[in-house]
Amino acid sequence: MYHVVIVAGGSGSRMQSELPKQFIELQGKPILMHTIERFAEFPEKLNIILVLPQKDIPLWEELCEKHSFQADIITVMGGQTRYHSVENGLKTINDDQGYVAIHDGVRPFIELETIALGFETAKEKGSAVVSVPLKDSIREVDREGNKAVERSAYRLIQTPQTFPVGKLKEAFASGYQEAFTDDASVYEFAGHSITLIEGDYKNIKLTTPEDLVVAEAFLNSSK
């Protein structure tokens, strides 16, 4: 079976908003609802698990009522860090033979084809992490100064990141490390290899006010 853990524990600080960014509206609907709807549209049945900070669950319930939003999802309380939030989401999955995609709640433009490729690749290769090539030149900065590096040797990492449920649970059971930057780093630390799959530049993480302008443009272009 296919599962999805959507993690939505962000604040509104970089978005310059008192409202947590996942609840900011895009064309009359919270960002998080747009994201959930993408996975709800997937052709195969997905077990969708939403992880929210405990303090935000009442607000989410109010927003669902306000927008008459009905989706077949399980809502779980988040943890101290993103790592612990994902771990809480994984604990609700009883199917250790299935596959799970971990996705950011503020990436509402994920393509259904990318979701499908993630599950297919994870089944074949053992993992699937969405990534895109860098567009800009990059420089490495250290105490001595900075230097140009070859951008083709690097990729920007997105979500979803998809893995076998059982192996990912085992990886998370090894304990939290500050070096963990995403789910792939947890999985890799446990000794598993990471397979990168091609993503989409539209699959942006809405983090700053400028991102909202881009998001509005994406929504308008899809009408």
C-alpha positions as CSV (number, residue, x, y, z in Angstrom):
1,M,0.0,0.0,0.0
2,Y,1.0,3.6,-0.6
3,H,1.2,6.1,2.2
4,V,2.0,9.8,2.4
5,V,3.1,11.8,5.4
6,I,2.6,15.5,4.9
7,V,4.6,17.5,7.4
8,A,3.2,21.0,8.1
9,G,5.0,22.4,11.1
10,G,6.3,25.7,9.8
11,S,5.9,29.1,11.3
12,G,5.2,32.4,9.5
13,S,8.5,34.1,10.4
14,R,10.2,34.1,7.0
15,M,6.8,34.7,5.4
16,Q,6.5,37.8,7.6
17,S,3.2,36.5,8.9
18,E,1.8,35.8,12.3
19,L,-0.2,33.0,10.7
20,P,1.7,29.8,10.2
21,K,2.6,29.7,6.5
22,Q,0.7,26.5,5.7
23,F,-2.5,28.3,6.6
24,I,-1.9,31.4,4.5
25,E,-4.5,31.5,1.7
26,L,-3.9,31.2,-2.0
27,Q,-6.9,32.2,-4.1
28,G,-9.2,31.7,-1.1
29,K,-7.9,28.5,0.3
30,P,-5.0,27.6,2.7
31,I,-1.8,26.4,1.1
32,L,-2.0,23.1,3.0
33,M,-5.4,22.3,1.5
34,H,-3.9,22.8,-2.0
35,T,-1.2,20.3,-1.1
36,I,-3.5,17.7,0.3
37,E,-5.8,17.9,-2.7
38,R,-2.8,17.1,-5.0
39,F,-2.4,13.7,-3.2
40,A,-6.1,13.2,-3.0
41,E,-6.2,13.4,-6.8
42,F,-3.7,10.6,-7.2
43,P,-5.2,7.7,-9.2
44,E,-4.3,5.0,-6.6
45,K,-5.7,5.1,-3.0
46,L,-3.2,6.8,-0.7
47,N,-3.2,6.7,3.1
48,I,-2.7,10.4,3.8
49,I,-1.3,11.3,7.2
50,L,-1.1,15.0,8.1
51,V,1.4,16.0,10.9
52,L,0.7,19.3,12.6
53,P,2.0,21.0,15.8
54,Q,-0.5,20.4,18.6
55,K,-1.2,24.1,19.0
56,D,-2.2,24.4,15.3
57,I,-4.7,21.5,15.2
58,P,-7.6,23.5,16.5
59,L,-7.0,26.2,13.9
60,W,-6.8,23.6,11.2
61,E,-10.1,22.1,12.3
62,E,-11.6,25.6,12.2
63,L,-10.3,26.2,8.7
64,C,-11.6,22.8,7.4
65,E,-15.0,23.8,8.7
66,K,-14.8,27.3,7.2
67,H,-13.8,26.0,3.8
68,S,-16.0,22.9,3.9
69,F,-12.9,20.9,3.4
70,Q,-13.4,17.2,3.6
71,A,-10.5,14.8,2.9
72,D,-9.8,11.2,4.0
73,I,-6.8,12.0,6.1
74,I,-5.4,11.1,9.5
75,T,-4.2,14.1,11.6
76,V,-1.2,13.4,13.9
77,M,0.5,15.7,16.5
78,G,4.0,16.8,15.5
79,G,7.2,16.6,17.5
80,Q,10.0,18.9,18.7
81,T,11.7,18.8,15.3
82,R,10.8,17.8,11.7
83,Y,12.5,14.5,12.4
84,H,10.3,13.8,15.3
85,S,7.2,14.9,13.4
86,V,7.9,12.5,10.6
87,E,8.6,9.8,13.2
88,N,5.2,10.4,14.7
89,G,3.6,10.1,11.3
90,L,5.4,6.8,10.6
91,K,4.1,5.3,13.9
92,T,0.5,5.5,12.6
93,I,1.4,3.2,9.6
94,N,0.8,-0.5,10.4
95,D,1.8,-1.6,6.9
96,D,5.6,-2.2,7.1
97,Q,5.5,-3.8,3.6
98,G,4.2,-0.7,1.9
99,Y,5.9,2.5,0.7
100,V,5.7,6.0,2.1
101,A,6.3,9.4,0.6
102,I,7.3,12.2,2.9
103,H,6.2,15.7,1.7
104,D,6.4,19.3,2.8
105,G,2.9,20.8,3.5
106,V,3.9,24.0,1.7
107,R,4.8,22.4,-1.6
108,P,1.3,22.6,-3.2
109,F,2.5,22.2,-6.9
110,I,3.8,18.6,-6.9
111,E,2.9,16.8,-10.1
112,L,1.0,13.6,-10.0
113,E,3.5,12.1,-12.4
114,T,6.3,12.9,-9.9
115,I,4.4,11.2,-7.1
116,A,4.0,8.1,-9.2
117,L,7.6,8.1,-10.3
118,G,8.6,8.3,-6.6
119,F,6.6,5.2,-5.7
120,E,7.7,3.3,-8.8
121,T,11.4,4.1,-8.2
122,A,11.3,3.3,-4.5
123,K,9.9,-0.1,-5.3
124,E,12.6,-0.8,-7.8
125,K,15.6,1.0,-6.3
126,G,14.8,1.2,-2.6
127,S,14.4,5.0,-2.4
128,A,13.3,7.9,-4.5
129,V,14.2,11.6,-3.7
130,V,13.0,14.3,-6.0
131,S,15.7,16.8,-7.1
132,V,16.3,19.4,-9.8
133,P,19.6,20.8,-11.3
134,L,20.8,24.1,-10.1
135,K,20.1,27.1,-12.5
136,D,22.5,29.6,-10.9
137,S,26.3,29.5,-10.5
138,I,27.3,28.7,-7.0
139,R,30.4,29.4,-4.8
140,E,31.7,27.5,-1.8
141,V,32.3,29.8,1.2
142,D,34.8,29.1,4.0
143,R,37.0,30.9,6.5
144,E,39.6,31.6,3.8
145,G,37.1,33.2,1.4
146,N,35.1,31.6,-1.4
147,K,35.6,29.8,-4.7
148,A,33.6,28.7,-7.7
149,V,32.4,25.1,-7.8
150,E,30.9,23.1,-10.7
151,R,27.2,23.4,-10.3
152,S,26.5,20.2,-12.4
153,A,27.9,18.3,-9.4
154,Y,25.1,19.4,-7.2
155,R,21.3,19.1,-7.1
156,L,18.6,20.9,-5.2
157,I,16.6,18.5,-3.1
158,Q,12.8,18.6,-2.9
159,T,10.0,16.4,-1.6
160,P,8.4,14.0,-1.8
161,Q,11.0,11.6,-0.6
162,T,9.8,8.0,-0.9
163,F,11.0,4.8,0.9
164,P,9.9,1.4,2.0
165,V,8.0,1.9,5.2
166,G,9.7,-0.8,7.2
167,K,13.2,0.3,6.3
168,L,12.4,4.0,7.0
169,K,11.0,3.1,10.4
170,E,14.2,1.2,11.2
171,A,16.2,4.2,10.1
172,F,14.3,6.6,12.3
173,A,14.6,4.2,15.2
174,S,18.4,4.8,15.2
175,G,17.8,8.2,16.9
176,Y,18.0,11.9,16.1
177,Q,21.2,13.5,14.8
178,E,21.7,17.3,14.3
179,A,23.2,16.5,10.9
180,F,19.9,15.2,9.6
181,T,18.6,17.8,7.1
182,D,15.8,15.7,5.6
183,D,14.4,12.2,5.4
184,A,17.0,11.1,2.9
185,S,19.8,11.9,5.3
186,V,18.2,9.8,8.0
187,Y,17.8,6.9,5.5
188,E,21.4,7.3,4.3
189,F,22.8,7.4,7.8
190,A,21.2,3.9,8.4
191,G,23.3,2.5,5.5
192,H,20.9,2.8,2.6
193,S,21.6,4.3,-0.8
194,I,19.7,7.3,-2.2
195,T,18.2,7.3,-5.7
196,L,17.5,10.8,-7.1
197,I,14.6,11.3,-9.5
198,E,13.9,14.2,-11.7
199,G,11.6,16.9,-10.2
200,D,10.0,20.0,-11.4
201,Y,10.9,23.7,-10.9
202,K,7.3,24.4,-10.1
203,N,7.5,22.2,-7.0
204,I,8.7,25.1,-4.9
205,K,8.5,25.4,-1.1
206,L,6.5,28.4,-0.2
207,T,8.7,30.2,2.4
208,T,8.9,33.9,1.7
209,P,6.4,36.6,0.5
210,E,8.0,36.4,-2.9
211,D,7.1,32.8,-3.2
212,L,3.4,33.7,-2.8
213,V,3.6,35.9,-5.9
214,V,5.0,33.0,-7.9
215,A,2.4,30.6,-6.5
216,E,-0.4,32.9,-7.5
217,A,1.0,33.0,-11.0
218,F,1.2,29.2,-11.1
219,L,-2.4,28.9,-10.1
220,N,-3.5,31.5,-12.6
221,S,-1.7,29.8,-15.4
222,S,-3.4,26.5,-14.6
223,K,-6.9,27.9,-15.1
